[in-house]
Structure formats: C-alpha cells, structure tokens
C-alpha cells in the first residue's frame, strides 16, 4: 500500500521540481543511489522497471526507503499495463509513470488514490489524461517536443501541470528553458545518474550533483 496519497506526491513534485529516474538490477547499488539522492535533498525517485525481475529490486528499495529514509517517496516508471501497475502497487509504489496514455492504468491507480503520470505528446492526449484525473502530465520524449511545446500548451491551459522527461539535463540553460516555459517539475535520468557515475560508484559526487541541481531549480523559479 502506498505511503503517500496522489495529492501529497504531486505537492512534493511541485515543491522540489525534480524527479530522478533510475534502474539497476543490483539492489545494493540501488540503495546507495537512493541514499545519495536523499542526502542530496531529493524526496522522490522513479524506479524505471525495465529489466527482468525488476519488481524484486523495487520491493527491496521501497522497504529500504520506508525504514531508513523518512520522507523519501519511491515510485515506479516504464509501466505499460494495468497488471504491472497492480503488482507494483501491492509493493507500495507511491506513484506510477507510464510511457504512453493508458486508461486501464488510470483506473487501477485512481481506485487506490495513487498518482499516475502518463506519457503524452499531444493536446488531445493531455486533455484526455486530465479528464481521467491526472495531476501531472509526463511530456515524453521531452527532447522531441521541447520547451516551446510546453509554453504553447500552457497558454490556453494554464492549469496543466507538465513534467518533461527525456531531453532534460543539469545544465543551467537547459533547466532555465524548461522552467521559463512553465513546467511543474522535470524528470531526469542518465543526465543526472550517469552510467559513468554508476561505474565509478562515486556516490558523493551524485549527492552533490543532486544538491546543486535542486538549488539551481529553486533559483530559476525565484
């Protein structure tokens, strides 16, 4: 069962402005990444469940977050059907992110009052997602659409909350463009938690990078 309601999760997304994305089958490595993000100030992490037996790793990481990292909200991404969503909800996923708009997943998550964020790429998809109760839209792939798309959508629909994923980096110019366009938060994967950093297991560097990126986002918003 989720520890946080969809409103609580959406609030933290808005307040912090960033959702780190991460996947690795090594549970011990995952705990170190989760801890580094937490110590750096992140209070959300999307576990992108893309590998075989990913649910086993997620289960252990979520138990770790609950027991050791108070206030850390762990969710799951790359979910493509209602059955998978239900499985991860049973393991306490606090939010569910999908690469595309799936109404079956919306129904499963809404029944549990769990935040779901579908990948959308058109105004029609965004409007349908909001009709289904979506709090924060995932713009995916973000690099394909860019900040200009966000600005164009929020012109006639200022109530729409958008989280671009893909095409977001830690660079100031990149983040400034997204937040100036009006995004609520950004999803950041390999540009934040890179393969090189994982290979070196430099978790102090990751912690500092998370801290610096969160501080930059707050500066850009002020």
N, C-alpha and C positions, 0 to 999 in steps of 0.2 A: 504493500500500500504506500502511495506517495506520502511524503512527509510535508509537502507544501502544496497549497492549492494553486490553481492556474493564475489567480489574481496575485498571489504572493510571488510567484515566479515571474510574471510579467513586470511586477514592480521592481524586482531586483534587476531584471534585464534593462529596464529604463534607467535605473539609478547608476548601475556600473557601466553600461554602454558597450560591454563586450562579452561574448561567449566563446571561450576557447574550445576548439574541436580536436579530438584526439582518438586514435585507435592503435592498440598494440596487443598482441596475444599474451605477452608476458605480464602477469599480474603484479609481480614485484616492481617491475619497471613502471607500470601504470600507477601504482601507489605513489611512487616517487614523483611522477609527473603531476599527479593530483595534488600532492602536498606542496610542490613548488608553486603551482598556480595559486593555491590557497594562501600560502605565505606571502605571495606577491600581491595579494589583495583581491583576486578573482573569487567570486562567490557562485559561479556557475561553471559547469563543464559539460559539453556534449560528447558522449562516448559514441563514436561513429561505428556502429556494429556491422562491420563489413566482412569479417572473417568467420571461418567455421568455429563453432562453439563459443562465439562472442558473448553469448548470454552468461557463460560461466565466469568470464572475466568481469563482465558488468556486475554480476551479483556480488563478487568479492569486493570490487571497488566501491560499490554502494554501501556495503556493510562497513567498509573502512571509513567512508565519508561520514556515515551516521555516528560511528563510535569515536572517531578521532578528530574530525574536522567540523565542529559545530557551525552551522550556518551555511555549509557547502551544499549546493543544490546540484545533484547529478542527474542528467537526463540522457536520452538515447537518440541517436540520429541514424539516417540511412534506412529507415523503416519503410517497407513497401506494401504491407498488407495488414489487415486487422488482426490476424492470428499472431503475427510477430509483435504487434503493439500490445496485445493482451498478455503475451509471455513476459515482456519487459515490465509491464505494469504490475504483474504479480511479484516481480523482484524489486518493486519500489521506485521505478523510474518516475521522476518528478516532472518531466516534460518529454514530449515525443516530437521529433523533427523528421519530416519526410522530404524526399527529393521532388515529389510532384503532389498535386492535389488529389487526395483520396478521401472520398466521403465516408467509406467504411471505417477508416481510421478516426475520422472526426467523431463518428457516433460512439465508438469504443471509448475514446478519451473524454468526450463530453459527459458520458454516463458516470465517469469517475471524477469529474471536475478537474481533470488534468490538462494542463496547457499542451496544445499541439500547434506546430508551426509548419504549414505545408509550403513546399517549393512552388512558387508561382512565377509566371513570365508574361502575363498579360493582364489588362484591366479587368477583363471578363473573369479570369481565374481569381484575381484578388477579390472582386466583388462577391463571387460565389463563396469563397473561403470565409469572408466576413459574415455572409448570410448564415453560414454554418457555425458561427460563434468564435471564429479565430481572433485572438487578441493581437498577435504579432505575425505578420506575413514574412516568410522567408523568400527573399528575392534570389533566385538561383537559375543559372550561374550568374553571380553578380557582375563578373567581368564582361559578360555578353551584353548586358544592359547599361551598366554604368550609372554614375550619379545623376546624369541628365534624365534618365527614366524615372528615378525616384522623385525628382523635382517636378516633372510633368504630371505624375500621378497625384502628388500631394497638393498640387494647385487646386484642382476641383474637389479633392478629397482630403482635406487637412486632418481628418480623423484617422486616416490609415496609418498604422504603425508598421514599419518595414525594417527587416534585418537582412542586409545583403550578406551572402556567403559565397566565397569564391571571388578572387579579384580584390580582396582586402588585405592590406599589408600594414606593418607597423610604422611605415614612413609617414611623416607629418603631412606631406602634400596629399597623399592618398586618403588618409583619415579626414583631413580637412574637407576634401571634396565631398566625401560621403555625408559628413555631419552638416556641412553647409547646405546640402541638398535636403536635409530633414530626416535622416534615418533615426530610428529609435535606439538601435544598437547594431553592432557588427558581429558576424561570426568569423572567427579567424583560426585556420588550421595550420597548414605547413609553413606559412609565413611567420607564425609565432612559435610553434612547436615543430621545428625542422628535423629532417632526417639526420642532418649533421649533428645537431644538438643531442639527439637521442643516442646516436652512435658514440658520442663523446661522454654521454651521461653527465653533462655539465648542468646540473640542476640548480646550482647557484646562479648561473647565467640566465636560465629560464625564469627563475624567480624575479631577478632584476628586470628582465625584459617585460614581464607581465606588469610589474610595478610601474615601470616607466611608461608603458603603453596606456595603462589606466589613467595615469596622471595627465598624459597628453590629451586623452579624450576629454577629461574634465576641463582642461584648459581651453580646448577648442569649443566646448559648449558654453563657456562663461563669456 
